[in-house]
Amino acid sequence: MKTYTLIKNGKASEAFELQEKPTPSPAAGEVLIESEGFGLNFADVMARLGMYRDCPPLPAVIGYENVGHVKALGEGVTGLEIGDRVLAFTRFGGYADHVISPAIAVAKISESLSIGEATALATQYITAYYAAEECASLHAGDHALIHAAAGGVGTALVQLLKRKGCVLFGTAGSEEKLQYLRDLGVDHPINYREEDYQQKIENLGFGRKLDATFNPIGGDYVKKDYALLNAGGRVIIYGASKMTDAKGNIVKMLKLLFGFGWWSPIKFVSSSTSMLGINMLRIADHKPETFQRCLKAVIDMAEKGEIKPTVGKEFAHEELAEAHEFLAGRQSIGKVAVKW
């Protein structure tokens, strides 16, 4: 089988090598999938740069999600047949034309969904669904702030929270992305490059009125989000993309880490607020039934047309380096995927 192996950290054009490896056989409880394509996530960028602690030691095949057809079933696997089109959460090994995944992280998916649409569901929509449905418990009329709202998880959160009737604030870094957010139904799009989002929200009259913020940025954005919370509000953190800007600069890295702030449980109790971190790898490892429930839920919603994954761009596999740079440059609106 073919794999794109991460052989060293650094520039995308130098980090990956196309290799031939033996095609594995599925063990008990596993599924072998012949891949149509795989999705990219910002965690992949951080792994390439050597900034993602969950990344296996190099050389390694990274990648979280694949869509393709079942090639072989391990002992004890039920509910799937050879030839079924499936979506799989691979937990590394995803940059390959054949992948192994635990059966509990595999679900059937319609042929009508493109590679980009399908792979968006496996990591980004699951993250958004878990955050919005399992953690946030928002209701109609509640106020929520979504950072990087034009990205994969951001788009998913917008769609899920608009279904609930929430009032949404969304940050993005270009007029094109702001218009995209308006079209999605974001009530208050904010260009974070041109204005301070905290001040903007306060000027709009919503200071200390947010019921939830969804934050993949980290750093001082966490403290700023917290300052906007209403009683009962929560800051939900599922990434730290600011780390990529600080790579190699110890001063910037320290500023980033201190920017998160130091928090006492007493503060949360006295103000009836909270913070919550989300790492879907941990959920998949320790609560696989929850992960599978979320996976099947987002697939069902997509197939019914209740949500619509946005595809930023699909690249040929020979363009993997360009796909990485496209995602790292924050140029994408929606999902970035790679086709075999």
N, C-alpha and C positions, 0 to 999 in steps of 0.2 A: 504494500500500500504506500501511498505518497503522504508525506507529512511536511509541514513547514515547522522546522525545529528552531527554537530560540537558542542560538549558540553563544551569544554574548549580549551584554547590555549596551544600549547606545542608539545610534541612528537606525531608523527602520530599514534603510537600504543596506545596512551591514549586519543587522541583528539576526536575520532569519536565513535558513538554508533549506532548500528543497531536498528531501532525502527519501530514499526507498527503504521501507522496513517490512518485516514479515507481518502479514495480516493476522491479528490475534483471534483466538477462539473465545467465545463467551463462557465464563464460569457459571456455576449455579446461580440463578437469580439475575443474570446479566443478559443484555441484548447486544448483538452486533448489528450495526447500521451502516449501510452504504450511503455516504453523505452526498446530498445535492449541494450543500453549502453550509457555511457557518457564519455566526454573527460576531461583531466586534463590540467590546465594551471598554469603558475607560480604564477598568482594572487591567486590561491587556496592555494598554499604553504604560501604565505604572509598572507592570511586570517587565516590559521591555526596557524601561529605564532603571530597573533594579530597585524599585521603590514599593514593591508589593510583597509583604512578608509571607503571604500564603502561597506565593509562586514556588513550585518545586525547584530543587537545585538544577543549574544548567549543566549540560544541555537538556532542554525540556520542550515538550509540545504543550503549549498553553491553549486556552479557549474553553468556553463554558457551554456552548450551545450549537446544536446541529439539527438540520432537518434532512430527512432522507427516507430510505425504505429498509425494512427489517430484512437482514441477510441471514441471520441465524439466531436461535434462541437457546439460552442455557437451561439446564435442568431446573424444573420447577416453575418456569415462567408461564403464566396463564394470561388470557385476555388479549394476546397478540398473535399474529400469524405472519409467516414469511411473506414478504411483499407489501405489508401494511406501510402506508406512509405515516411517519411518526416525527414528533418533536422530542428532542432529548436534551437534558441538562447533563453535560459530560464531566464537569468538575476536572478540567484539564484534559488534554488529549484532543481538543476540539479542532485544531488546525490540521485535520487529516481527512482523507477521502473515505476512510473506514474508521468508525469509532465504537468504543465499548461504553455502555452506560448501564447502571443498575436499573432493573425493570421498573422500580418504583419511581424513577425519574424520567420515564418515557410515557408518552401518551399519543394516541392516534390523532391525526390532524388532517383536515380536508385538503385535497389536491388544489382547491381553488385559491389557497393562500400562497403568495409568492415566498421565495426564500427570505427576503427581507421582512415581510410581514410575519412569517412564522417564527423566525429567530428572535424577533422583537419580543415575542410572548415569553420566551424561555427564561430570560434573565430580567429584562427591564420591566415588562408588564407584571411578572411575578413579584418583583420588588415593590412596584407601585401598588399592586393589589394587597400585598401583605401590609404595607404601610397604611393604606387608605381604609382597608376593610378589617384587618385584624388588630391594628394598633391605634388608629386615630379616632375611630368611632364618631365621625362628624355627621351633622344633620343639616337639613335644608336651612339656609340662612346663616350658617356658620361661616367664619372668615378664615381663609387659609392662604399662606404664601408659599409659592413653589419656585425654588431657585433652578436656574438652567431649564426653564419651563419648555423650551423648544427642543430639548434633547430627548433621548429615548424614554427614560424614566419620567422626565417632566411631562412629555406629551401624554403618557399613560396616566399620570396623576391628574392632569387636567381633565381628560375624558372621564375618568372614574369619579372625580369630585363634582363635575358638572352634572352627572347623572343624579347625584345626591341633592343638587340645588344649592351648592355652596357658592359664596362670593369669593372670587379668586384674584389674587395678586400674583403676577408672574414676571420673573426677571429674564432678560435676554440682552445680547450685546450688539444688535444691529437692527436697523429699521425693517429689513426683510423678516427677521425673526419676530419682531414686535407685531408686524401685520399678520404673520402666521398665528400668533397667540390670539390676536383679535378674532381671526377667523375660527379658531377653536372655541371661542367663547370666554376667554379670560377677561374679566371685568376691568382690571387695572394693569396693563402691561407696563413694565418699567425698564428703561435702558440703564443697566447698572454701570455702563461705561461713561454715561453722561450725567448721571445724578445719583446721589446717595439714596439707596432704596429705603433705608430706615427713615430718613428725613422726609422722603416723598410720601410714605405711608402715613406718617404723623401729620404732614401738611394736609393730607386728604381727610383727616379727622378720625383715623383708625389706630392711633397710638394706644397701646395696651388693650387692643380689641381683637387680636388674632387668637383664634382657637387652636391653630396648628401651623407650624412651618415645616417645610420639607427641604432638607439641606444636604446636598452632596459636595459642598464647597469646603467647609471647615474653617479653621482660623477664627478671625474676629467676627466672621459672619454668625458664629454661634452665639456670641454675646449680644450682637445686634438683634438677632432673632428673638432671643430671650427677653430683651427689653420691650418687645412689641406684644408679648403675650397677655391675654386676658386671664382672669381666674379660671382654672381648669385647663388652661392651654398647655401645649407641649411642643418642644422642639424635637423633630425626628431627623436624625443624622444617619445618612447611608453612604457617606464617602468623604473624601478630603482632597478634592481635585487641586486645591491650592498648593499641594505638595509638589506638583510637577513644576510650578513656577519657582519653587524654592530649591530645587535640586542643585547640589553642588555649592550652595551658598549658605554657610553656617549661620550667618546673621539672619538671613531671610527665614531659614528653618526654625531658628529659635523664636523669632518673632511670630511665626505661624503657630508654633506649639503653645507659646504663652498667650497667643490670641484666643485660643479655645477657652481660657479662663480657668479659675479654680472654684469648685462648686461644693457647697455644704448641703447635706440633706435638710438642714434646718431651713434654708432659704426656700427649698421646694415646698416644705410643709407649710411655712408661714404664708406663702403666696398662692398655695394650691396650684402649683405648676410642676412641670416635669420635663425631663429629657430622656430620649430613648434612642439607642443605637440599633441599626439593622445590619446584619451580615448574613445574607441568604445562604452562604456556605455552611454556617453554623446551624441554621435552620434545617438545611438538607441533611446534615450529619446527625443531628440529635432529635429532630422532629420530622422524619421523612414523610409521615402521613400528612402533616400540615403542608409541606412542600408540594406533595402530589395533589392535595385538595386545591391549592392555589393554582397549580399548573392546569388542572382540568377546568377550573372556573374561568380562567382567561381564554383558554381555547374555545370553550363553549360560548362565551360572550362574543368572541371574534367571529365565530362561524354563524352566529345569529345576527351579526351586524350591529351589535350593541356597542362595540368599541371598534376602532379602525386604526391599526398600527400605521404610522407614517414612516415611509422608507426614505431616508436621506439620499442614499446612493448604494447601488450594488456594483461591486468590482469583480473582475475576473481574478482567479487565484494568482495569476502571474503579477497582478497589481497589488499584492498584499502590502508592500511597503508604502505605496501611494495611499491605500486605504487607511493605514495607521496614521500617516501624516495628516490626512484629511480629518480624521477623528480628533487627533491631538491638537490640531489647529482650531478646534471648536467651530469648524465651518458647517457642520452637519445640522440639518433640521430633521430629526427623527433617526431611524435605525440605519447603521452602516453594516452591510453584509458582504460576504465574499462567496463567489460561485465556483464550483469545480467544473 
